[in-house]
Amino acid sequence: MSAWKTRGLRGSALEKLINRTNDQYREQGLALIQKIPTPITPIEIDKENRHITLAYFEQKSTVDYIGAVQGIPVCFDAKESATANFPLANIHEHQIKFMQDFEKQDGVAFLLIYYSCYDTYYYMRLEELMRFVKRRDEGGLKHFKYEELDKNFFIEAGSGVLVPYLEGINKDLGMRN
């Protein structure tokens, strides 16, 4: 078990945007995607504010979101980066393994990365992630650079939802056929 000490609102703004997007997709009948709660055991609770301040993870989490898009199983993890370099250490090996296993079952697994320094979203296919992991494992960079990313998978706003990641899934599926 690993200990967790609260760090405020870290990641919660991105999570709220994705959750609202998921609601919009469900309301439109396009997808049913659920946030997977991380199982924790509370140790310390701030009784005045009713917040957990120290907890232990009960088990390793898989990914942040899982569901289906018009019959296609989908899972993804949401990440945020304040710089142009994204450390691969931010993606845990058990998450990569889960996504690989998920795709072996004919699902679609990806990362949804918000680059706050550019105010832009990126849909990273598992295949692309694995190229960076392989490079790292062969002694190369332990991060990937914004400039290295496939320009076709930056997500454009303006399709009526907050984080239109279905566009990335559509492009991803088109490349698989």
C-alpha positions as CSV (number, residue, x, y, z in Angstrom):
1,M,0.0,0.0,0.0
2,S,1.2,3.5,-0.7
3,A,0.4,6.6,1.3
4,W,-1.4,9.5,-0.3
5,K,-1.3,13.0,1.2
6,T,-3.7,15.5,-0.3
7,R,-2.3,18.2,-2.6
8,G,-5.4,20.3,-3.0
9,L,-7.2,20.5,-6.3
10,R,-4.5,18.9,-8.4
11,G,-6.1,17.5,-11.5
12,S,-9.6,18.2,-10.4
13,A,-10.3,21.0,-13.0
14,L,-9.4,18.6,-15.9
15,E,-11.4,15.8,-14.3
16,K,-14.5,18.1,-14.0
17,L,-14.2,19.1,-17.7
18,I,-13.9,15.5,-18.8
19,N,-16.8,14.4,-16.5
20,R,-19.0,17.2,-18.0
21,T,-18.0,16.1,-21.5
22,N,-18.9,12.5,-20.6
23,D,-22.3,13.8,-19.4
24,Q,-22.8,15.6,-22.7
25,Y,-21.8,12.5,-24.8
26,R,-24.3,10.4,-22.7
27,E,-27.1,12.9,-23.1
28,Q,-26.5,12.9,-26.9
29,G,-26.5,9.1,-27.0
30,L,-22.9,9.0,-28.3
31,A,-21.1,7.3,-25.5
32,L,-21.3,6.0,-22.0
33,I,-18.0,6.7,-20.2
34,Q,-17.6,6.5,-16.4
35,K,-14.9,7.8,-14.1
36,I,-13.3,4.9,-12.2
37,P,-12.8,5.9,-8.5
38,T,-9.4,5.1,-7.0
39,P,-10.0,2.8,-4.0
40,I,-8.6,4.4,-0.9
41,T,-8.7,3.7,2.8
42,P,-8.9,7.0,4.8
43,I,-6.4,7.4,7.7
44,E,-6.8,11.0,8.7
45,I,-9.9,13.2,8.2
46,D,-10.2,16.9,8.7
47,K,-13.4,16.8,10.7
48,E,-14.1,20.6,10.4
49,N,-13.9,20.6,6.6
50,R,-14.9,16.9,6.1
51,H,-11.9,16.2,3.9
52,I,-9.6,13.2,3.8
53,T,-6.1,14.4,4.5
54,L,-4.2,11.1,4.6
55,A,-5.2,7.8,3.0
56,Y,-3.7,4.6,1.6
57,F,-4.4,3.2,-1.8
58,E,-6.1,-0.1,-1.4
59,Q,-4.8,-1.4,-4.8
60,K,-3.1,-0.1,-7.9
61,S,-5.6,1.8,-10.1
62,T,-6.0,1.0,-13.7
63,V,-7.1,4.0,-15.8
64,D,-9.2,7.0,-15.0
65,Y,-12.1,6.3,-17.4
66,I,-13.8,3.3,-19.0
67,G,-16.9,2.7,-21.0
68,A,-18.2,2.3,-24.6
69,V,-18.6,4.5,-27.6
70,Q,-21.3,3.2,-29.9
71,G,-20.5,-0.4,-29.0
72,I,-16.7,0.0,-28.9
73,P,-15.0,-0.5,-25.5
74,V,-12.9,2.5,-24.6
75,C,-10.5,3.2,-21.7
76,F,-8.3,6.2,-21.1
77,D,-6.2,8.0,-18.5
78,A,-6.2,11.8,-18.2
79,K,-2.9,13.6,-17.6
80,E,-1.9,17.2,-17.4
81,S,1.4,18.8,-18.3
82,A,2.6,22.4,-17.5
83,T,5.6,22.1,-19.8
84,A,6.4,20.9,-23.3
85,N,8.2,17.8,-21.9
86,F,6.0,15.0,-20.6
87,P,7.8,12.6,-18.2
88,L,7.0,8.9,-18.9
89,A,7.2,8.4,-15.1
90,N,3.8,10.0,-15.0
91,I,2.4,6.9,-16.6
92,H,2.6,3.9,-14.4
93,E,3.6,0.5,-15.7
94,H,0.5,-1.1,-14.4
95,Q,-1.6,1.4,-16.4
96,I,0.3,0.7,-19.6
97,K,-0.2,-3.1,-19.0
98,F,-3.9,-2.6,-18.5
99,M,-4.2,-0.5,-21.7
100,Q,-2.3,-3.2,-23.6
101,D,-4.5,-5.9,-22.3
102,F,-7.6,-3.8,-23.0
103,E,-6.6,-3.4,-26.7
104,K,-6.0,-7.1,-26.9
105,Q,-9.7,-7.5,-26.2
106,D,-10.5,-5.2,-29.2
107,G,-10.9,-2.1,-27.1
108,V,-9.5,1.4,-27.7
109,A,-7.0,2.7,-25.1
110,F,-5.5,6.1,-25.1
111,L,-4.2,9.0,-23.0
112,L,-5.9,12.4,-23.0
113,I,-3.2,14.9,-22.2
114,Y,-4.0,18.6,-21.4
115,Y,-1.0,20.8,-22.0
116,S,-1.8,23.8,-19.8
117,C,1.2,25.7,-21.1
118,Y,-0.4,25.7,-24.5
119,D,-4.1,25.4,-23.4
120,T,-4.5,22.4,-25.7
121,Y,-5.6,18.8,-25.5
122,Y,-3.9,15.8,-27.1
123,Y,-5.2,12.4,-27.9
124,M,-2.3,9.9,-27.6
125,R,-2.9,6.5,-29.1
126,L,-1.5,3.6,-27.2
127,E,0.7,2.7,-30.2
128,E,2.3,6.2,-30.0
129,L,2.8,5.9,-26.3
130,M,4.5,2.5,-26.8
131,R,7.0,4.0,-29.2
132,F,8.1,6.5,-26.5
133,V,8.2,3.7,-23.9
134,K,10.4,1.5,-26.2
135,R,12.7,4.5,-26.8
136,R,13.0,5.0,-23.0
137,D,13.6,1.2,-22.4
138,E,16.4,1.3,-25.0
139,G,18.2,4.0,-23.1
140,G,16.6,7.0,-24.8
141,L,14.7,10.0,-23.4
142,K,12.6,9.4,-20.4
143,H,10.0,11.9,-21.6
144,F,8.4,12.9,-24.9
145,K,8.3,16.4,-26.3
146,Y,5.3,18.3,-27.4
147,E,7.0,18.9,-30.8
148,E,7.2,15.1,-31.4
149,L,3.5,14.5,-31.2
150,D,1.4,13.6,-34.2
151,K,-0.2,16.9,-35.3
152,N,-3.4,15.1,-36.4
153,F,-4.3,14.2,-32.8
154,F,-4.4,17.6,-31.2
155,I,-8.1,18.1,-30.2
156,E,-9.8,21.2,-31.6
157,A,-12.4,22.9,-29.4
158,G,-15.7,24.1,-30.8
159,S,-17.7,20.9,-31.5
160,G,-20.2,21.7,-28.8
161,V,-18.5,19.7,-26.0
162,L,-15.8,20.8,-23.6
163,V,-13.2,18.2,-24.5
164,P,-14.2,16.6,-27.8
165,Y,-12.1,13.5,-27.5
166,L,-14.5,11.4,-29.7
167,E,-12.7,13.2,-32.6
168,G,-9.5,11.5,-31.5
169,I,-11.2,8.1,-31.2
170,N,-12.7,8.5,-34.7
171,K,-9.3,9.3,-36.2
172,D,-7.7,6.5,-34.2
173,L,-10.2,3.9,-35.5
174,G,-9.7,5.2,-39.1
175,M,-6.0,4.4,-38.8
176,R,-6.7,0.9,-37.6
177,N,-8.9,-0.1,-40.6
